[in-house]
Amino acid sequence: MKPPRLSGSTLTAVRIAAETKGTDAAIREVMKRGLGIAELVKLPESFRDEVPLDLRPIAARPPRDVAEVKADPLPVRAWPRPAAAFAAAYREGRTTPRKVAERALAEVERLSRAKPSMNIAASLDREATLRDADAATARWASGAPKGPLDGAPFLVKDEFDVAGLLTTLGSSVPPAGPAVKDATPVARLRAAGAVFLGARWSSRSARSRRSAWSRRARRRSRSRSRGS
């Protein structure tokens, strides 16, 4: 059975039912059956394996020849800085991945203390961040960086698994436990030497900012602002 397409008030009602104790199990079971997850579980172990980091999707058709287009040069901006700017700064010795990571973590913590709250981080792993930053710093110091992303900081939305952290998808229903391994995009970035800073808040169930979670967050923010 193909699951129906849901939107608007119907989707909101299903989401509330999925996050309400007593009806959540029934909704999960219906979705598992409709999406064929129950059948996937029956597949033998020989069908399951780690996804290699160099895996690329199969091309549906050959690439098309595109005529050369003369475009305006990219604007030069001080912020946000691209990965190439960090690589240049590391190469020239103007800063290190460790210093960048420390400054970024300090800024995230400052934002979390601001009133009204501007907390952008759903979860952090400060120890892992500084460990990866130290490793990148050592590689740049020895003149052997992994590549252009080595030491570049990055955030992911709270929709991607990060080993050791909870992936909540912006939902008030906590997952069974922390992720056991990184999602493929996170793993690829880390393999290239990029430094994971944290997971950004996602709108409720990875939906739009008009969700109930966002409304409650805005009400809390306004009440804190009035009380300060």
CORMOFEN-V951252 format. One record per residue. N is the residue number from 0. RES is the residue in three letters. NEAR is the number of other ideal C-beta (glycine too) atoms within 12 Angstrom. D_CENTER is the distance of its C-alpha to the mean C-alpha in whole Angstrom. Layout:
BEGIN
n={N:N}
res={RES:RES}
near={NEAR:NEAR}
d_center={D_CENTER:D_CENTER}
END
This chain:
BEGIN
n={0:1:2:3:4:5:6:7:8:9:10:11:12:13:14:15:16:17:18:19:20:21:22:23:24:25:26:27:28:29:30:31:32:33:34:35:36:37:38:39:40:41:42:43:44:45:46:47:48:49:50:51:52:53:54:55:56:57:58:59:60:61:62:63:64:65:66:67:68:69:70:71:72:73:74:75:76:77:78:79:80:81:82:83:84:85:86:87:88:89:90:91:92:93:94:95:96:97:98:99:100:101:102:103:104:105:106:107:108:109:110:111:112:113:114:115:116:117:118:119:120:121:122:123:124:125:126:127:128:129:130:131:132:133:134:135:136:137:138:139:140:141:142:143:144:145:146:147:148:149:150:151:152:153:154:155:156:157:158:159:160:161:162:163:164:165:166:167:168:169:170:171:172:173:174:175:176:177:178:179:180:181:182:183:184:185:186:187:188:189:190:191:192:193:194:195:196:197:198:199:200:201:202:203:204:205:206:207:208:209:210:211:212:213:214:215:216:217:218:219:220:221:222:223:224:225:226:227}
res={MET:LYS:PRO:PRO:ARG:LEU:SER:GLY:SER:THR:LEU:THR:ALA:VAL:ARG:ILE:ALA:ALA:GLU:THR:LYS:GLY:THR:ASP:ALA:ALA:ILE:ARG:GLU:VAL:MET:LYS:ARG:GLY:LEU:GLY:ILE:ALA:GLU:LEU:VAL:LYS:LEU:PRO:GLU:SER:PHE:ARG:ASP:GLU:VAL:PRO:LEU:ASP:LEU:ARG:PRO:ILE:ALA:ALA:ARG:PRO:PRO:ARG:ASP:VAL:ALA:GLU:VAL:LYS:ALA:ASP:PRO:LEU:PRO:VAL:ARG:ALA:TRP:PRO:ARG:PRO:ALA:ALA:ALA:PHE:ALA:ALA:ALA:TYR:ARG:GLU:GLY:ARG:THR:THR:PRO:ARG:LYS:VAL:ALA:GLU:ARG:ALA:LEU:ALA:GLU:VAL:GLU:ARG:LEU:SER:ARG:ALA:LYS:PRO:SER:MET:ASN:ILE:ALA:ALA:SER:LEU:ASP:ARG:GLU:ALA:THR:LEU:ARG:ASP:ALA:ASP:ALA:ALA:THR:ALA:ARG:TRP:ALA:SER:GLY:ALA:PRO:LYS:GLY:PRO:LEU:ASP:GLY:ALA:PRO:PHE:LEU:VAL:LYS:ASP:GLU:PHE:ASP:VAL:ALA:GLY:LEU:LEU:THR:THR:LEU:GLY:SER:SER:VAL:PRO:PRO:ALA:GLY:PRO:ALA:VAL:LYS:ASP:ALA:THR:PRO:VAL:ALA:ARG:LEU:ARG:ALA:ALA:GLY:ALA:VAL:PHE:LEU:GLY:ALA:ARG:TRP:SER:SER:ARG:SER:ALA:ARG:SER:ARG:ARG:SER:ALA:TRP:SER:ARG:ARG:ALA:ARG:ARG:ARG:SER:ARG:SER:ARG:SER:ARG:GLY:SER}
near={12:8:16:13:10:20:13:13:10:13:21:22:17:27:32:24:22:28:27:18:13:11:18:21:16:16:25:21:15:21:22:19:18:19:17:15:16:16:13:13:14:11:13:9:8:6:10:11:10:12:16:11:18:11:13:10:7:6:8:7:6:6:7:8:6:6:6:6:6:6:7:6:6:9:10:10:9:8:9:14:19:20:26:18:24:36:29:19:21:38:22:12:13:14:26:29:41:27:25:36:37:23:22:34:30:19:23:30:20:17:21:21:15:17:18:20:21:19:25:26:31:34:36:31:31:24:15:26:38:28:19:36:39:23:27:39:28:22:27:35:19:13:11:14:28:26:21:21:28:37:45:37:39:35:32:35:26:34:27:33:28:38:22:22:31:26:32:32:29:33:28:21:25:17:19:11:13:19:26:16:19:30:25:22:23:35:25:25:32:36:20:27:32:36:44:47:39:34:38:26:31:29:27:31:27:22:23:19:17:15:26:23:31:20:17:17:25:19:15:18:20:16:15:18:15:11:10:12}
d_center={32:29:27:28:26:25:24:26:27:27:24:24:26:25:22:24:26:23:22:26:27:30:29:25:27:29:26:24:27:28:24:24:28:27:24:26:24:27:29:26:26:30:29:30:29:30:27:24:23:20:18:19:17:20:20:20:21:25:26:27:30:31:30:32:34:33:35:34:33:34:31:31:30:26:27:27:24:24:20:18:19:18:17:21:22:20:22:25:25:25:27:30:29:28:26:24:20:21:22:19:17:20:20:16:16:19:18:15:18:20:18:18:22:23:25:24:20:18:15:12:10:10:10:11:13:16:18:16:14:18:19:17:18:22:22:21:23:26:25:26:29:30:30:28:24:22:22:20:17:18:17:15:13:9:6:2:3:5:6:5:8:8:12:14:11:11:9:11:10:11:15:18:18:17:16:19:17:14:13:15:13:10:9:11:9:8:11:13:11:13:16:16:17:13:13:10:10:8:5:6:9:9:12:14:14:11:14:16:17:20:19:21:18:18:22:22:20:22:25:24:24:27:29:28:29:32:33:32}
END
